[in-house]
Amino acid sequence: MARLADDTADGDSGTMSDEANLLEKLRRIEALHAGATTLGERNAAAEAKQRILKRLAEQKQSDPPIEFKFSLDNRWSRALFVALLRRYGLRPYRYPRQRANTVMVRVPRSFAEATLWPEFVALDEALREHMGAVAERIIGEAIAGDTSEAEEIRGELTSGAALE
């Protein structure tokens, strides 16, 4: 996913600034979900994290944690979600025989619904968008410049061979 800094000297469009832009976007998303109200607050990711941790502690008092089960469809989303849980001092786990895409956590419902899940969805969307652009660029450069979808043709479906 990441390109080395010395790979960008040849004028490729994929530079380390792409990653810096993604990191800044992720920080702004966190600040938004922390309730930042001014530009200065939105740029202070550490303050945003502290506000969210304070909100979580307050909600634990009035809304006792309950167990949630999350099923995440890819390893990158799962890694992001687990990292977000750990960032807020929450302990992700799985029970024996649960699938690898399952993440369990005990958290107040109000925090899960109003902060944790909306923040994850926004972060995941930004990460998927970035990774998709990187993958498309790499495929275009390394394999074939045309990365458009397969052509749709008129005709009847046949029972052609399939590799699955």
C-alpha positions in Angstrom: 0.0 0.0 0.0 2.7 2.5 1.0 5.3 3.8 -1.4 8.8 4.5 -0.2 9.8 8.1 -0.1 12.7 7.6 -2.6 10.2 6.0 -5.1 8.5 9.4 -5.6 11.6 11.2 -7.0 10.7 10.0 -10.5 7.6 12.2 -10.7 5.0 9.5 -10.0 1.6 10.8 -9.0 1.5 8.5 -5.9 3.6 10.3 -3.3 4.0 10.3 0.4 1.8 13.4 0.4 -1.1 11.0 -0.4 -0.5 9.3 2.9 -0.1 12.6 4.7 -3.4 13.7 3.2 -5.0 10.5 4.4 -3.6 10.8 7.9 -4.9 14.4 8.1 -8.3 13.3 6.8 -8.5 10.6 9.5 -7.6 13.1 12.2 -10.3 15.5 11.0 -12.8 12.6 11.1 -11.8 11.8 14.6 -12.1 15.5 15.6 -15.6 15.7 14.1 -16.8 12.7 16.1 -15.3 14.2 19.2 -17.5 17.2 18.9 -14.8 19.7 17.8 -16.3 23.1 17.2 -13.5 25.3 16.0 -10.8 25.0 13.4 -8.1 24.8 16.1 -9.9 22.0 17.8 -10.4 20.1 14.6 -6.6 20.1 14.1 -5.8 18.9 17.6 -6.2 15.1 17.3 -4.9 14.6 20.9 -7.7 16.8 22.3 -10.3 15.0 20.2 -9.2 11.6 21.6 -9.3 13.0 25.2 -12.8 14.3 24.6 -14.0 10.9 23.3 -12.3 9.1 26.3 -14.1 11.5 28.7 -17.4 10.9 27.0 -16.9 7.1 27.1 -16.1 7.3 30.9 -19.3 9.4 31.5 -21.4 7.0 29.5 -20.1 4.0 31.3 -21.6 5.5 34.5 -25.1 6.0 33.1 -25.2 3.3 30.5 -23.4 0.1 31.6 -21.3 -1.6 28.9 -23.0 -4.5 27.0 -21.5 -7.0 24.6 -21.6 -6.2 20.9 -20.7 -8.4 18.1 -19.3 -6.8 14.9 -18.7 -8.7 11.7 -16.3 -6.9 9.4 -15.9 -8.0 5.8 -12.2 -7.5 5.2 -9.0 -7.6 7.2 -8.2 -3.9 6.7 -11.6 -2.8 8.1 -11.2 -5.3 11.0 -7.6 -4.0 11.7 -9.0 -0.4 11.7 -11.9 -1.2 14.0 -9.7 -3.1 16.4 -7.2 -0.2 16.5 -10.0 2.2 17.1 -11.3 0.1 20.0 -7.8 -0.1 21.5 -7.3 3.7 21.1 -10.3 4.2 23.4 -9.1 1.7 25.9 -11.6 -1.0 24.9 -10.7 -4.7 24.7 -11.6 -6.4 21.5 -12.0 -10.2 21.7 -13.5 -13.3 20.0 -14.8 -16.5 21.5 -13.4 -19.9 20.5 -14.8 -21.0 17.1 -16.0 -17.6 16.1 -15.0 -16.5 12.6 -11.9 -14.4 12.1 -14.1 -11.6 10.8 -15.9 -11.3 14.2 -14.9 -8.7 16.8 -16.6 -8.6 20.2 -16.4 -5.7 22.6 -18.2 -4.5 25.8 -19.2 -0.9 25.4 -22.1 1.4 26.4 -24.8 1.2 23.7 -25.0 5.0 23.6 -21.2 5.2 22.9 -21.3 2.5 20.3 -24.2 4.0 18.4 -23.4 7.7 18.7 -19.6 7.7 18.5 -17.8 4.5 17.9 -19.7 3.1 14.9 -20.2 6.4 13.1 -16.5 7.3 13.5 -15.5 3.8 12.3 -17.7 4.1 9.2 -16.3 7.4 8.3 -12.7 6.3 8.9 -13.3 3.0 7.0 -14.8 4.9 4.0 -11.7 7.2 3.8 -9.3 4.3 4.1 -11.2 2.2 1.5 -11.2 5.2 -0.9 -7.5 5.7 -0.5 -6.6 2.0 -0.8 -8.8 1.7 -3.9 -7.1 4.6 -5.6 -3.7 3.2 -4.7 -4.6 -0.3 -6.0 -6.1 1.1 -9.2 -3.0 3.2 -9.8 -0.6 0.3 -9.2 -2.7 -2.1 -11.4 -2.7 0.5 -14.1 1.0 1.1 -13.9 2.1 -2.5 -13.5 -0.4 -4.6 -15.5 -2.5 -2.5 -17.9 -3.4 1.1 -18.2 -7.1 0.4 -18.7 -8.6 -0.5 -15.4 -12.2 0.1 -16.4 -14.9 -2.5 -15.7 -15.5 -5.4 -18.1 -17.6 -4.6 -21.2 -21.3 -5.5 -21.0 -22.4 -7.2 -24.2 -25.8 -8.2 -25.6 -26.6 -11.8 -26.0 -27.6 -14.8 -24.0 -25.8 -16.2 -21.1 -23.9 -19.4 -21.9 -22.8 -22.2 -19.5 -19.2 -21.3 -19.9 -16.5 -22.7 -17.7 -15.8 -20.9 -14.4 -12.7 -21.0 -12.2 -13.8 -20.8 -8.6 
